Amino acid sequence: MDGRSEIIGQVSGFVYVIESSDELSLPSQLVWSSPYLSNILGIPTIGDTDRDGRMEILQSVNGTGSTSSLAIFENSGDNAFTFVFNGILSGPSSAGEKLIADLDGDGRLEIALCGSPGWLHVFESPCNDVWILTSREWTGLYNAYTIDGGRDTDLNGKREIFVMGTLFTDSLAYYSTVIYESTGDNSFSPQETIILGEGVGVGSSAMCNVDAVGEEEYLAIDPGVGIRVFHAHVPGTWGLVGTVFGPGGIVHAFDLNRNGLPEVIWLYFTTRIFEHPGTTTNPTSPPSLQARLDIVPNPCRTQVSLRFSHREIDMTFIAYDIRGRLVERRRGTAPAPPFSGSLKIFPLAYISCISRTVAAVCSRAAGQRSFTEVHLCVYSATSVVLR
């Protein structure tokens, strides 16, 4: 709680904490590293799961065909984390994303995670720095590294767990999601299985209230089709209410411009940002997502093309280097709709080497559906030399 922003992620077999140098810059300084854990992706997550006021880093320590574990490092001071727990995941397994929520309504936060052989593990903390395995269920899925939920989307008073993976049936394989709910303290059971298109692999999902009406929707990538949007109209049943067509990739959801309508961020060869065109008074109407911003290509080397679905006025482009320093600010106007042209920054004069990559993220425009700023951040394995 030093007022500085941190990025926590895995690099090779280590968990790193990258911190900003001050309250106004982007994270760029390595301030903590875990001991070597595993070079298999473990997807770190943060939360105060034992309710002691100190944040923890939760990391899956995955082996190759061997028993894996849930490692927890707790904050013990400024830029300091202490190893406090190692929870064994029963059987040969590997785990991915972690869901943190009070899933059974007992007032304590659970940690739910799943993985390769489809075993859903749920941990709970009864007291400070103590965690116990309270539930272990087989989902019937494989490659089930994707987990989401912690909300009561079907309004039956119980929060759901959405586990996405590969379902093998009748000699075929399908991307699928199994939805769990609590049946009592530390007890969970499947309520429904959503079967998507054929394929084998790791899925991607997100949750958000697409049109800001009613309860949240569940978004899942259906490879070769696009983003499938599901909504619960009655308890225990989730129906398809919309599809954004396109290739596979990764989906995220967040209200980037703070206007009350979440943006759906779709990452593939480009980054596309969608938003519902406005609120609706009919909660059963299919959510409709319109493309607001397309960043092409992603990542890029010497040129970034920003395409908008409608005309903008007084567009501002802000560029930072890897240390979070402002290096350039430009103004411009977007072309007429729909995607009839693009705003190009070419060449990027502040990039001194073609090996530099540029990541573009959208900034907020408070109270508006439009994007009035786009922030460009220059990343490199070495320092960025400005011309």
Legacy VTK file of the C-alpha trace (Angstrom):
# vtk DataFile Version 3.0
C-alpha trace
ASCII
DATASET POLYDATA
POINTS 387 float
0.000 0.000 0.000
2.690 2.480 -1.054
0.574 4.307 -3.625
2.524 2.874 -6.545
1.145 0.563 -9.212
2.448 -2.985 -9.538
2.313 -5.582 -12.286
2.585 -9.177 -11.087
3.389 -11.881 -13.586
5.432 -14.961 -14.358
8.725 -14.867 -16.228
10.175 -18.308 -16.923
10.075 -20.093 -13.557
9.751 -16.989 -11.393
6.963 -14.698 -10.230
7.980 -11.044 -10.604
6.566 -7.875 -9.055
7.196 -4.834 -11.261
6.509 -1.459 -9.637
6.261 2.112 -10.866
8.862 4.609 -9.713
6.186 7.076 -8.593
2.418 7.512 -8.523
2.272 8.913 -12.068
4.447 6.463 -14.039
3.903 2.979 -15.403
5.412 -0.037 -13.594
8.987 -0.573 -14.807
11.160 -1.564 -11.814
11.638 -5.141 -10.632
11.165 -4.982 -6.850
10.578 -8.633 -5.914
11.117 -12.097 -7.339
9.983 -15.460 -6.016
12.389 -18.377 -5.788
12.361 -20.672 -8.818
8.998 -22.467 -8.998
8.255 -23.929 -12.430
8.691 -22.716 -16.002
5.200 -23.992 -16.870
2.635 -21.204 -16.928
0.971 -20.818 -13.524
-1.122 -17.621 -13.992
-0.568 -15.629 -10.765
-3.548 -14.033 -9.030
-3.782 -11.635 -6.091
-6.212 -11.299 -3.180
-6.549 -11.195 0.593
-8.004 -14.664 1.002
-7.282 -15.085 4.740
-8.832 -11.707 5.612
-5.840 -10.327 7.535
-5.505 -7.108 5.540
-2.387 -8.268 3.674
-2.493 -9.178 -0.004
-1.311 -12.550 -1.242
0.118 -13.726 -4.556
-1.421 -17.057 -5.583
0.568 -19.089 -8.103
0.047 -22.546 -9.580
3.292 -24.514 -9.469
2.867 -26.960 -12.338
4.926 -30.021 -13.155
5.017 -32.244 -16.220
2.821 -35.253 -15.506
3.467 -34.899 -11.797
1.676 -33.531 -8.759
1.267 -29.771 -8.790
0.497 -27.284 -6.042
-0.963 -23.915 -5.119
1.729 -21.624 -3.714
0.805 -18.531 -1.715
3.146 -15.624 -0.969
1.860 -13.004 1.480
2.901 -9.372 1.635
5.180 -8.821 4.638
6.312 -5.263 4.018
7.199 -2.803 1.273
8.227 -4.874 -1.760
8.435 -8.015 0.401
6.467 -11.265 0.144
6.799 -14.362 2.314
6.012 -17.944 1.307
3.171 -19.040 3.633
1.391 -21.981 1.986
1.888 -24.884 -0.390
-1.340 -26.720 -1.181
-0.935 -30.005 -3.024
-3.345 -30.603 -5.906
-4.313 -34.262 -5.705
-3.186 -36.519 -8.518
-1.133 -35.679 -11.612
-2.383 -32.253 -12.526
-1.623 -28.706 -13.529
-3.756 -25.681 -12.786
-4.389 -22.306 -14.372
-6.572 -19.372 -13.427
-7.752 -18.816 -9.862
-11.215 -17.607 -8.853
-11.466 -15.788 -5.507
-14.965 -15.312 -4.047
-17.259 -16.429 -1.229
-18.672 -19.262 -3.309
-20.716 -21.063 -0.635
-22.006 -18.050 1.297
-20.254 -18.799 4.596
-18.538 -15.422 4.820
-15.107 -16.780 3.893
-13.350 -16.408 0.573
-12.703 -19.552 -1.427
-9.936 -20.114 -3.960
-11.181 -22.219 -6.876
-8.833 -23.512 -9.576
-8.874 -26.208 -12.210
-6.516 -27.530 -14.862
-5.334 -30.209 -17.242
-7.191 -33.334 -16.032
-10.265 -31.332 -15.037
-10.141 -31.585 -11.243
-11.799 -28.568 -9.631
-10.029 -27.775 -6.339
-11.498 -25.366 -3.783
-9.435 -24.023 -0.872
-10.645 -21.961 2.089
-8.855 -20.120 4.883
-10.260 -20.676 8.412
-7.675 -18.348 9.979
-4.573 -16.299 9.270
-2.015 -17.995 6.999
-3.920 -21.298 7.008
-5.690 -22.786 3.992
-7.394 -26.150 3.664
-8.743 -28.083 0.695
-12.516 -28.169 1.194
-13.747 -29.594 -2.113
-12.418 -31.597 -5.057
-14.702 -32.443 -7.992
-14.008 -33.866 -11.436
-15.543 -31.670 -14.111
-15.257 -34.194 -16.937
-13.196 -31.630 -18.873
-9.585 -31.592 -19.976
-7.381 -28.536 -20.545
-9.684 -26.827 -18.038
-7.376 -23.958 -17.118
-10.027 -21.238 -17.562
-12.253 -20.351 -14.595
-14.577 -17.429 -13.889
-17.644 -16.576 -11.832
-18.192 -15.562 -8.253
-21.477 -13.883 -9.220
-25.096 -14.963 -8.926
-26.061 -14.569 -12.573
-29.228 -16.695 -12.427
-30.628 -14.952 -9.316
-31.120 -18.056 -7.177
-29.006 -16.793 -4.295
-25.943 -18.904 -5.165
-22.746 -17.783 -6.854
-21.522 -19.769 -9.828
-18.199 -21.238 -10.912
-17.699 -21.372 -14.697
-15.010 -23.894 -15.702
-14.047 -23.966 -19.388
-12.086 -26.728 -21.108
-12.348 -29.578 -23.616
-15.119 -32.171 -23.411
-14.526 -35.528 -25.141
-17.687 -37.373 -26.124
-18.585 -39.861 -28.875
-15.041 -39.716 -30.311
-15.378 -35.963 -30.721
-13.977 -33.038 -28.742
-15.785 -29.797 -27.946
-14.905 -26.572 -26.192
-17.299 -26.607 -23.238
-18.109 -24.909 -19.952
-19.396 -26.658 -16.827
-21.252 -24.393 -14.391
-21.107 -25.204 -10.675
-23.082 -23.865 -7.722
-22.888 -24.447 -4.002
-25.202 -27.068 -2.514
-24.112 -26.281 1.034
-21.062 -25.307 3.056
-17.942 -26.439 1.142
-20.076 -28.457 -1.288
-20.468 -27.812 -5.027
-22.268 -29.581 -7.849
-22.627 -29.027 -11.619
-25.786 -27.261 -12.775
-25.375 -27.103 -16.543
-22.894 -27.798 -19.330
-22.559 -25.370 -22.230
-21.180 -27.093 -25.331
-19.532 -24.893 -27.939
-17.814 -25.816 -31.207
-15.517 -28.735 -31.961
-11.861 -28.463 -31.007
-9.206 -29.279 -28.448
-7.358 -26.684 -26.412
-7.513 -24.066 -23.696
-10.511 -21.745 -23.804
-10.989 -18.114 -22.872
-13.934 -16.491 -21.113
-15.044 -13.320 -19.376
-18.035 -11.992 -17.463
-19.680 -8.587 -17.652
-23.056 -6.901 -17.800
-22.958 -6.244 -21.536
-25.896 -3.816 -21.725
-25.851 -2.636 -18.083
-29.328 -4.132 -17.581
-30.174 -7.109 -15.393
-27.460 -9.572 -14.435
-24.060 -10.268 -15.956
-23.536 -12.319 -19.088
-20.998 -15.087 -19.620
-18.740 -14.630 -22.664
-16.818 -17.583 -24.108
-14.547 -17.883 -27.129
-15.859 -20.421 -29.629
-12.839 -20.950 -31.937
-13.686 -20.472 -35.584
-16.957 -18.743 -34.689
-16.314 -15.868 -32.324
-17.461 -14.709 -28.901
-20.583 -16.464 -27.648
-22.689 -14.503 -25.160
-24.842 -16.422 -22.648
-27.481 -15.115 -20.256
-29.456 -16.858 -17.504
-33.171 -16.155 -17.918
-34.233 -18.746 -15.304
-32.268 -20.353 -12.448
-29.951 -23.123 -13.584
-30.221 -22.417 -17.296
-27.987 -20.232 -19.459
-29.013 -19.568 -23.039
-27.173 -18.155 -26.037
-28.282 -14.556 -26.620
-25.657 -13.236 -29.016
-22.509 -13.901 -31.038
-19.710 -11.615 -32.163
-18.317 -13.394 -35.210
-14.613 -13.704 -35.907
-11.542 -15.877 -35.241
-10.436 -17.291 -31.885
-8.241 -15.521 -29.392
-8.631 -14.177 -25.877
-11.513 -12.147 -24.452
-11.506 -9.672 -21.560
-14.124 -7.253 -20.272
-13.684 -3.958 -18.427
-15.315 -0.537 -18.387
-12.351 1.284 -19.921
-14.012 4.657 -20.429
-16.052 4.537 -17.185
-19.414 5.213 -18.768
-21.228 2.302 -17.107
-21.047 0.042 -20.170
-18.191 -2.487 -20.167
-15.927 -2.786 -23.167
-15.252 -6.271 -24.518
-11.579 -6.521 -25.486
-10.891 -9.217 -28.065
-7.236 -10.077 -28.660
-6.099 -12.010 -31.700
-3.935 -10.745 -34.566
-5.565 -7.403 -33.847
-7.073 -6.010 -30.679
-10.735 -5.169 -31.157
-12.759 -3.303 -28.564
-16.549 -3.628 -28.558
-19.255 -1.895 -26.589
-23.033 -2.165 -26.402
-24.551 0.807 -28.305
-26.651 1.821 -25.297
-28.829 0.563 -22.502
-32.034 -1.306 -23.250
-35.210 -1.591 -21.211
-35.736 -5.193 -22.266
-33.448 -7.508 -20.246
-34.328 -10.481 -22.480
-33.217 -8.811 -25.701
-30.023 -10.199 -27.267
-27.006 -8.081 -26.349
-25.574 -6.271 -29.355
-21.916 -5.321 -29.439
-20.527 -2.742 -31.836
-16.863 -2.371 -32.660
-15.534 0.909 -31.280
-11.835 0.584 -31.831
-9.577 -1.739 -33.799
-5.803 -1.727 -33.254
-3.891 -3.197 -36.188
-1.559 -5.069 -36.054
-1.045 -6.229 -32.507
1.711 -6.082 -31.511
3.279 -3.840 -34.131
6.852 -2.836 -34.829
7.060 0.401 -36.810
3.439 1.366 -37.362
0.184 1.218 -35.454
-3.119 1.762 -37.205
-6.092 2.808 -35.076
-9.477 2.341 -36.732
-12.690 3.716 -35.271
-16.348 2.898 -35.908
-17.438 6.542 -35.883
-15.944 10.007 -36.146
-14.147 11.389 -33.139
-13.199 14.974 -32.384
-9.973 16.135 -30.744
-8.440 12.680 -30.577
-5.332 12.584 -28.398
-2.487 10.069 -28.797
-0.122 9.701 -25.871
3.077 7.662 -26.067
5.113 6.357 -23.127
8.387 4.519 -22.990
8.983 1.400 -20.918
9.796 3.529 -17.874
6.433 5.234 -18.057
7.819 8.539 -19.283
5.689 10.630 -21.610
7.599 10.871 -24.874
5.037 12.150 -27.347
1.540 13.606 -27.539
-0.402 14.018 -30.782
-3.858 15.175 -31.755
-6.039 14.102 -34.655
-9.521 13.211 -35.878
-10.805 9.728 -36.677
-12.275 8.928 -40.115
-15.946 8.537 -40.913
-17.679 5.214 -40.091
-17.575 2.320 -40.467
-13.848 1.534 -40.436
-13.490 3.467 -43.661
-9.960 4.468 -42.889
-7.398 4.556 -40.179
-5.342 6.918 -38.115
-1.713 6.038 -38.599
1.316 6.933 -36.579
4.033 6.147 -39.094
6.856 5.931 -38.570
7.080 5.974 -34.804
9.882 8.502 -34.615
10.698 7.755 -31.000
11.484 4.096 -31.767
15.160 3.693 -32.582
15.145 0.003 -33.519
12.737 -2.083 -35.578
12.797 -4.770 -32.875
10.864 -2.507 -30.519
7.228 -3.450 -30.117
4.290 -1.213 -29.360
1.232 -2.130 -27.306
-1.815 0.104 -27.522
-4.428 0.397 -24.808
-7.518 2.531 -24.674
-7.882 5.264 -22.117
-11.011 6.523 -20.415
-13.309 9.253 -21.595
-15.460 9.685 -18.506
-19.198 9.681 -19.160
-18.858 8.957 -22.878
-19.072 5.853 -25.048
-16.416 7.244 -27.342
-12.684 6.993 -26.847
-10.981 10.378 -26.796
-7.530 9.139 -25.877
-5.417 6.219 -26.951
-2.279 5.487 -24.981
0.684 3.884 -26.714
3.327 2.167 -24.607
6.709 1.162 -25.997
8.080 -2.113 -24.623
11.481 -3.637 -25.159
13.745 -6.202 -23.536
16.307 -3.411 -23.263
16.040 0.298 -22.665
14.287 2.461 -25.231
16.502 5.035 -26.920
14.612 8.131 -27.992
15.535 10.165 -31.053
LINES 1 388
387 0 1 2 3 4 5 6 7 8 9 10 11 12 13 14 15 16 17 18 19 20 21 22 23 24 25 26 27 28 29 30 31 32 33 34 35 36 37 38 39 40 41 42 43 44 45 46 47 48 49 50 51 52 53 54 55 56 57 58 59 60 61 62 63 64 65 66 67 68 69 70 71 72 73 74 75 76 77 78 79 80 81 82 83 84 85 86 87 88 89 90 91 92 93 94 95 96 97 98 99 100 101 102 103 104 105 106 107 108 109 110 111 112 113 114 115 116 117 118 119 120 121 122 123 124 125 126 127 128 129 130 131 132 133 134 135 136 137 138 139 140 141 142 143 144 145 146 147 148 149 150 151 152 153 154 155 156 157 158 159 160 161 162 163 164 165 166 167 168 169 170 171 172 173 174 175 176 177 178 179 180 181 182 183 184 185 186 187 188 189 190 191 192 193 194 195 196 197 198 199 200 201 202 203 204 205 206 207 208 209 210 211 212 213 214 215 216 217 218 219 220 221 222 223 224 225 226 227 228 229 230 231 232 233 234 235 236 237 238 239 240 241 242 243 244 245 246 247 248 249 250 251 252 253 254 255 256 257 258 259 260 261 262 263 264 265 266 267 268 269 270 271 272 273 274 275 276 277 278 279 280 281 282 283 284 285 286 287 288 289 290 291 292 293 294 295 296 297 298 299 300 301 302 303 304 305 306 307 308 309 310 311 312 313 314 315 316 317 318 319 320 321 322 323 324 325 326 327 328 329 330 331 332 333 334 335 336 337 338 339 340 341 342 343 344 345 346 347 348 349 350 351 352 353 354 355 356 357 358 359 360 361 362 363 364 365 366 367 368 369 370 371 372 373 374 375 376 377 378 379 380 381 382 383 384 385 386
